[in-house]
Amino acid sequence: MVLNFLKPTYCVKSVYDLSVDELKKHSIKAVLTDLDNTLLAWNNPNGTAELHEWLKETREADIEVIVVSNNTWDRVKKAVGGLEVDYVAWSLKPLPRGILKVLHDRQLKKDEVVMVGDQMLTDVWAAHLAGVPSVLVERLIESDMWQTWINRFIENQAKKIIYKKDGVIFYDSLTDAIEAKKD
């Protein structure tokens, strides 16, 4: 299929829809996640109560959450300061550099992680290049950083080709997304 490298492995509504039980069921030891509009909205730098609860649950289940971001070290460090998560900045997505660094540093297998993000041109493509499953999520808020507009335009064109008239279906859980993929 044309543009397969932009097609996510799974689509769920939010990173918070990846429950600890589902992650454990699929032997996921680490959730790699984009920062802006995936984990945090730019207009809510402290995160939501839902985010803090999800992070607490993943920590208690020994599932590591690691931010893989194209932002600068200073920006990412400041953004995740109160979240108790590790991070890789300047990851250069869609290059797989940041994802591969996490796999190497933590001695994780490719099937023990998922890469979660709100952009096909960066997060999903990087996951494909790294050989790890990707999870596309709906962006937390409609507005983006100014430099993202070109990516969104290209993604919208790609979605029309990949998903034709039906559009992307975002599921309420990883299990629902996996089951839908089987059909």
C-alpha contacts under 8 A as a table, 3 or more apart, distances in Angstrom:
res1	aa1	res2	aa2	distance
1	M	4	N	5.69
2	V	161	I	8.00
2	V	162	I	7.50
3	L	6	L	5.54
3	L	7	K	6.91
3	L	158	A	7.23
3	L	162	I	6.99
4	N	7	K	5.12
4	N	162	I	7.88
5	F	8	P	7.96
5	F	124	V	7.51
5	F	125	W	5.60
5	F	128	H	6.10
6	L	120	M	5.40
6	L	121	L	6.51
6	L	124	V	5.91
6	L	125	W	5.39
6	L	128	H	7.98
6	L	158	A	7.81
7	K	120	M	7.22
7	K	124	V	7.05
7	K	162	I	7.20
8	P	11	C	6.72
8	P	120	M	7.30
8	P	124	V	5.72
8	P	133	P	7.75
8	P	134	S	5.33
8	P	135	V	5.95
8	P	136	L	5.91
9	T	133	P	5.68
9	T	134	S	5.03
9	T	135	V	6.06
9	T	136	L	7.89
10	Y	133	P	7.83
10	Y	134	S	6.31
10	Y	135	V	4.79
10	Y	136	L	6.35
10	Y	174	L	7.39
10	Y	177	A	5.71
10	Y	178	I	6.86
10	Y	181	K	7.78
11	C	135	V	5.39
11	C	136	L	4.74
11	C	137	V	5.89
11	C	168	V	7.80
11	C	169	I	6.84
11	C	170	F	4.92
11	C	171	Y	6.13
11	C	174	L	7.86
11	C	177	A	6.24
12	V	15	V	7.43
12	V	17	D	6.77
12	V	18	L	7.98
12	V	135	V	6.85
12	V	136	L	6.44
12	V	137	V	5.27
12	V	138	E	7.42
12	V	170	F	4.55
12	V	171	Y	4.41
12	V	172	D	5.78
12	V	173	S	6.01
12	V	174	L	6.49
12	V	177	A	6.73
13	K	17	D	6.72
13	K	137	V	5.12
13	K	138	E	5.34
13	K	170	F	5.07
13	K	171	Y	5.76
13	K	172	D	5.87
13	K	173	S	7.74
14	S	17	D	5.29
14	S	18	L	7.59
14	S	38	T	7.45
14	S	137	V	5.14
14	S	138	E	6.16
14	S	139	R	7.89
14	S	140	L	7.79
14	S	172	D	7.97
15	V	18	L	5.70
15	V	38	T	6.87
15	V	39	L	6.95
15	V	116	V	6.95
15	V	137	V	6.65
16	Y	19	S	6.93
16	Y	50	E	7.28
16	Y	51	L	6.73
16	Y	54	W	6.11
17	D	172	D	6.16
17	D	173	S	5.22
17	D	174	L	7.11
18	L	22	E	6.67
18	L	23	L	6.67
18	L	173	S	6.13
18	L	174	L	5.89
19	S	22	E	5.26
19	S	23	L	6.21
19	S	54	W	7.97
19	S	173	S	7.49
19	S	174	L	7.80
20	V	23	L	5.08
20	V	24	K	6.05
20	V	57	E	6.80
20	V	58	T	6.06
20	V	61	A	6.87
20	V	63	I	7.86
21	D	24	K	5.21
21	D	25	K	6.03
22	E	25	K	4.95
22	E	26	H	6.33
22	E	174	L	6.69
22	E	175	T	6.73
23	L	26	H	5.29
23	L	27	S	6.23
23	L	28	I	5.05
23	L	29	K	7.64
24	K	27	S	4.85
24	K	28	I	5.68
24	K	29	K	7.45
25	K	28	I	7.69
27	S	111	D	7.81
27	S	112	E	5.89
28	I	31	V	7.35
28	I	63	I	7.30
28	I	111	D	7.23
28	I	112	E	4.42
28	I	113	V	5.26
28	I	114	V	7.21
29	K	62	D	7.30
29	K	63	I	4.90
29	K	64	E	6.40
29	K	108	L	7.96
29	K	112	E	5.34
29	K	113	V	6.03
30	A	63	I	5.26
30	A	64	E	4.54
30	A	65	V	5.70
30	A	66	I	7.21
30	A	112	E	6.64
30	A	113	V	4.92
30	A	114	V	6.97
31	V	63	I	7.22
31	V	64	E	6.21
31	V	65	V	4.79
31	V	66	I	6.27
31	V	113	V	5.69
31	V	114	V	5.33
31	V	115	M	6.32
31	V	116	V	7.17
32	L	65	V	5.92
32	L	66	I	4.86
32	L	67	V	5.73
32	L	68	V	6.22
32	L	99	I	7.56
32	L	113	V	6.91
32	L	114	V	5.98
32	L	115	M	4.69
32	L	116	V	6.05
33	T	38	T	7.18
33	T	39	L	7.00
33	T	65	V	7.19
33	T	66	I	6.18
33	T	67	V	4.83
33	T	68	V	5.70
33	T	69	S	7.85
33	T	115	M	5.68
33	T	116	V	4.61
33	T	117	G	5.90
34	D	37	N	7.88
34	D	38	T	5.76
34	D	39	L	6.57
34	D	67	V	5.63
34	D	68	V	5.32
34	D	69	S	5.43
34	D	115	M	7.89
34	D	116	V	6.28
34	D	117	G	5.02
34	D	118	D	7.52
34	D	123	D	7.06
35	L	38	T	5.57
35	L	39	L	5.05
35	L	40	L	5.96
35	L	67	V	6.10
35	L	68	V	7.09
35	L	69	S	5.94
35	L	76	V	7.82
35	L	117	G	7.94
36	D	39	L	6.26
36	D	40	L	5.38
36	D	41	A	5.87
36	D	42	W	6.46
37	N	40	L	5.47
37	N	41	A	4.84
37	N	42	W	7.05
37	N	118	D	6.67
37	N	139	R	5.02
37	N	140	L	4.88
37	N	141	I	6.47
37	N	144	D	7.44
38	T	41	A	7.26
38	T	116	V	7.59
38	T	117	G	5.59
38	T	118	D	5.67
38	T	137	V	7.01
38	T	138	E	7.66
38	T	139	R	5.89
38	T	140	L	6.13
39	L	47	G	7.79
39	L	51	L	7.48
39	L	140	L	7.96
40	L	44	N	6.70
40	L	45	P	6.40
40	L	46	N	7.77
40	L	47	G	5.66
40	L	140	L	7.42
41	A	44	N	5.24
41	A	45	P	6.55
41	A	47	G	7.34
41	A	140	L	5.99
41	A	141	I	6.49
42	W	45	P	5.88
42	W	144	D	7.95
44	N	47	G	5.57
44	N	48	T	7.42
45	P	79	A	6.39
46	N	79	A	7.67
46	N	82	G	7.26
47	G	51	L	6.11
47	G	52	H	7.10
48	T	51	L	5.14
48	T	52	H	6.51
49	A	52	H	5.16
49	A	53	E	6.16
50	E	53	E	5.15
50	E	54	W	6.13
51	L	54	W	5.11
51	L	55	L	6.11
52	H	55	L	5.14
52	H	56	K	6.12
52	H	83	L	7.26
53	E	56	K	5.06
53	E	57	E	6.23
54	W	57	E	5.10
54	W	58	T	6.23
55	L	58	T	5.14
55	L	59	R	6.14
55	L	65	V	7.47
55	L	83	L	7.67
56	K	59	R	5.18
56	K	60	E	6.19
57	E	60	E	5.16
57	E	61	A	6.24
58	T	61	A	5.05
58	T	62	D	6.19
58	T	63	I	4.98
58	T	64	E	6.67
58	T	65	V	7.40
59	R	62	D	5.05
59	R	63	I	5.75
59	R	64	E	6.40
60	E	63	I	7.64
64	E	85	V	7.73
65	V	85	V	6.02
65	V	86	D	7.12
66	I	85	V	5.86
66	I	86	D	5.00
66	I	87	Y	5.15
66	I	88	V	7.54
67	V	85	V	7.23
67	V	86	D	6.40
67	V	87	Y	4.41
67	V	88	V	6.14
67	V	89	A	7.98
68	V	87	Y	5.85
68	V	88	V	4.91
68	V	89	A	6.26
68	V	91	S	6.39
68	V	98	G	6.07
68	V	99	I	6.97
69	S	76	V	7.34
69	S	87	Y	7.60
69	S	88	V	6.22
69	S	89	A	5.02
69	S	90	W	6.30
69	S	91	S	5.70
69	S	92	L	7.85
69	S	93	K	7.72
69	S	98	G	7.88
70	N	89	A	5.72
70	N	90	W	4.52
70	N	91	S	4.97
70	N	92	L	5.42
70	N	93	K	6.35
71	N	75	R	6.26
71	N	76	V	6.24
71	N	89	A	5.69
71	N	90	W	5.54
71	N	91	S	7.82
72	T	75	R	5.24
72	T	76	V	6.23
72	T	89	A	5.68
72	T	90	W	5.61
73	W	76	V	5.33
73	W	77	K	5.88
73	W	88	V	7.87
73	W	89	A	5.17
73	W	90	W	6.90
74	D	77	K	5.20
74	D	78	K	6.08
75	R	78	K	5.31
75	R	79	A	6.13
76	V	79	A	4.97
76	V	80	V	6.08
76	V	87	Y	7.42
76	V	89	A	6.45
77	K	80	V	5.50
77	K	81	G	5.74
77	K	87	Y	7.74
78	K	81	G	5.16
79	A	82	G	7.69
80	V	83	L	5.14
80	V	84	E	7.00
80	V	85	V	6.60
81	G	84	E	6.74
81	G	85	V	8.00
88	V	91	S	6.30
88	V	98	G	6.09
88	V	102	V	7.92
89	A	98	G	7.62
90	W	98	G	7.80
91	S	95	L	7.50
91	S	96	P	7.68
91	S	97	R	5.87
91	S	98	G	4.45
91	S	99	I	7.83
92	L	95	L	5.56
92	L	96	P	7.64
92	L	97	R	6.83
92	L	98	G	7.26
93	K	96	P	6.28
93	K	97	R	7.41
93	K	98	G	7.54
93	K	122	T	4.98
93	K	123	D	6.54
93	K	125	W	7.82
93	K	126	A	5.61
94	P	121	L	6.60
94	P	122	T	4.34
94	P	123	D	6.42
94	P	124	V	7.78
94	P	125	W	5.46
94	P	126	A	4.20
94	P	127	A	7.98
94	P	129	L	7.87
95	L	98	G	7.81
95	L	125	W	7.91
95	L	126	A	5.37
95	L	129	L	7.09
96	P	99	I	5.44
96	P	100	L	5.98
96	P	126	A	4.78
96	P	127	A	6.70
96	P	129	L	5.75
96	P	130	A	5.10
97	R	100	L	5.28
97	R	101	K	6.10
98	G	101	K	5.10
98	G	102	V	6.47
99	I	102	V	5.28
99	I	103	L	6.37
99	I	115	M	7.97
99	I	126	A	7.68
99	I	127	A	7.38
99	I	130	A	6.66
100	L	103	L	4.99
100	L	104	H	6.04
100	L	130	A	6.39
101	K	104	H	5.15
101	K	105	D	5.90
102	V	105	D	5.19
102	V	106	R	5.90
102	V	107	Q	7.93
102	V	108	L	7.77
103	L	106	R	5.50
103	L	107	Q	5.50
103	L	108	L	4.80
103	L	109	K	6.66
103	L	110	K	7.20
104	H	107	Q	5.03
104	H	108	L	6.77
108	L	112	E	6.30
108	L	113	V	7.53
109	K	112	E	5.30
109	K	113	V	7.33
110	K	113	V	5.97
110	K	131	G	6.53
110	K	132	V	5.17
110	K	133	P	7.92
111	D	114	V	7.59
111	D	132	V	6.34
111	D	133	P	7.21
113	V	132	V	6.77
113	V	133	P	7.24
114	V	132	V	6.24
114	V	133	P	5.12
114	V	134	S	5.67
114	V	135	V	6.82
115	M	123	D	7.00
115	M	124	V	7.46
115	M	127	A	6.05
115	M	132	V	7.00
115	M	133	P	6.35
115	M	134	S	4.81
115	M	135	V	6.02
116	V	123	D	6.91
116	V	124	V	7.81
116	V	134	S	5.94
116	V	135	V	4.64
116	V	136	L	5.95
116	V	137	V	7.00
117	G	120	M	7.80
117	G	123	D	5.26
117	G	124	V	7.06
117	G	134	S	7.90
117	G	135	V	6.49
117	G	136	L	5.32
117	G	137	V	5.89
118	D	123	D	7.08
118	D	136	L	5.48
118	D	137	V	4.97
118	D	138	E	5.78
118	D	139	R	5.29
119	Q	122	T	5.66
119	Q	123	D	5.53
119	Q	124	V	6.67
119	Q	136	L	7.01
119	Q	151	N	7.75
119	Q	152	R	7.70
119	Q	155	E	7.69
120	M	123	D	5.73
120	M	124	V	4.67
120	M	125	W	6.13
120	M	136	L	7.23
120	M	155	E	6.46
121	L	124	V	6.43
121	L	125	W	5.66
121	L	151	N	6.48
121	L	155	E	6.77
122	T	125	W	5.52
122	T	126	A	5.90
123	D	126	A	5.27
123	D	127	A	6.23
123	D	134	S	7.61
123	D	136	L	7.97
124	V	127	A	5.11
124	V	128	H	6.31
124	V	134	S	5.56
124	V	135	V	7.29
124	V	136	L	6.93
125	W	128	H	5.12
125	W	129	L	6.26
126	A	129	L	5.09
126	A	130	A	6.13
127	A	130	A	5.04
127	A	131	G	5.98
127	A	132	V	5.19
127	A	133	P	6.33
127	A	134	S	5.65
128	H	131	G	4.98
128	H	132	V	6.15
128	H	133	P	7.19
128	H	134	S	7.31
129	L	132	V	7.91
137	V	170	F	7.18
138	E	170	F	7.41
139	R	142	E	6.79
141	I	144	D	7.64
144	D	148	T	6.24
144	D	149	W	7.35
145	M	148	T	5.68
145	M	149	W	7.76
146	W	149	W	6.22
147	Q	150	I	6.98
148	T	151	N	5.33
148	T	152	R	6.36
149	W	152	R	5.12
149	W	153	F	6.26
150	I	153	F	5.11
150	I	154	I	6.31
151	N	154	I	5.22
151	N	155	E	5.98
152	R	155	E	4.98
152	R	156	N	6.09
153	F	156	N	5.29
153	F	157	Q	6.57
154	I	157	Q	5.21
154	I	158	A	6.22
155	E	158	A	4.90
155	E	159	K	5.98
156	N	159	K	5.11
156	N	160	K	6.43
157	Q	160	K	5.29
157	Q	161	I	6.72
158	A	161	I	5.18
158	A	162	I	6.07
159	K	162	I	5.02
159	K	163	Y	5.46
159	K	164	K	7.08
159	K	167	G	6.79
159	K	168	V	7.30
160	K	163	Y	5.59
160	K	164	K	4.81
160	K	165	K	6.74
160	K	167	G	6.99
161	I	164	K	5.26
163	Y	166	D	5.96
163	Y	167	G	5.07
163	Y	168	V	6.25
164	K	167	G	6.31
170	F	177	A	7.74
171	Y	174	L	7.26
171	Y	176	D	6.05
171	Y	177	A	5.61
172	D	176	D	6.72
172	D	177	A	7.84
173	S	176	D	5.24
173	S	177	A	6.41
174	L	177	A	5.03
174	L	178	I	6.10
175	T	178	I	5.08
175	T	179	E	6.08
176	D	179	E	5.13
176	D	180	A	6.09
177	A	180	A	5.14
177	A	181	K	6.25
178	I	181	K	5.15
178	I	182	K	6.57
179	E	182	K	5.23
179	E	183	D	6.84
180	A	183	D	5.37
